[in-house]
Amino acid sequence: METKELAETLIDKQKIQLVDGKFTPTEASDVITSLIDEKINFHKIQRLKIWEGNHHGKTNLLDNRIQELELEKQTARDIVNQARTKGKNVTINGILEITLED
């Protein structure tokens, strides 16, 4: 019986098309808000984990990122509202790029 070794295929970089399409303003708002809210919740959970381990732990970076995401969410709302006012749809192209790091 002959045993063949399969070469392990390493993928150092991969792109995943997360969102791609044309949406009504309401649909676009739902998609964008859901994605940003998930990321905000991720950072809030990370912040809570730090706090549980040490009530004096530094969470400045997480706090700043949450604020940045809240601002980005407002920017997205403004764009969607502009589309709604002008009677236009919104195209969203969201690519998730994953890279292996040392």
N, C-alpha and C positions, 0 to 999 in steps of 0.2 A: 504494500500500500504506500502510495507516494503522498507526502504531505507538502502542500504548497503554502507558502507564507504570503499573506496578502499585505501588500505595502500599505501602510497607514497614510491616508491622504490628509495632509495638514492644510488647513485653510487659515491663512493669516489675516485675511480681510474678507468680509462678506457684507453685502448690502441687501437689505430687506425692504421691499416696497410696502410700507405700512399703510399709507393712504394714497390713493391716486384716483382723482375723478372730479367731476363737476357736481356741485351741490347747491341746493337752494340756500338762501341765507340762514334759515332755521336749521337745516341739516348741518351746514358748515359750523354754525354756532355749537351745536350738540357735539360734533366730532372734535372740534378744537378744544372746547371746554373740558370734555371728558379726558382727552389726552393730557392737557396741562394739569388738570385736577389730580390725575393719577400720579404724576410726577411730584406735585406738591405734597400729596399724602405720603409718598415714599420718603421724602425729606423730613416730614413731620414725625414719621415713625422712627427714622434714624435719630432724630433729635431726642425723642422720648427714650430711646434705648440708652443714649449717652446720659441723659438725666437720671434714669433709673440706676445706672452704675455709679454715678457721682453727681450729686445735686449741684456741685460747683463746676461741673465739666463745661468746657467751652463749646458753644454751638454757634458761634458767630458766622462761620462759613455756611452752615445750613440755614441760619436765619436770613443771611444775605441772599442765598439762592432762592429761598421761598419768596422773598420780596421781589426778586427779579422776575420770577415766574408769574407772580401776581400782576406785575406791570405788563408782561408779555400778553397775559390773558386780556388785559384791558385794551391793549393795542389791537388784538384780534377782534375784540368786540366792536371797536371803532371801525375796523375794515368791514366787518359783517354788516354793521348798521349803515355804512356808506353804500354797500351793495344793495341792501334792502331799500334804501331811499331812492336809489337810481334804477330799481327794478332789475338788477343784474344777479346772476349766479356767481358762485365763488368756486374757483378751481384750487384744490389742495393737492400738493405733491409732497408727501412726507416719506423720506427715505431714512431708514435706521441703518447706520453704518457701524459695523462691529469689527474691531481690530484686536488681535492678540498682542499683548504688551509684555515686555520683560519685567 
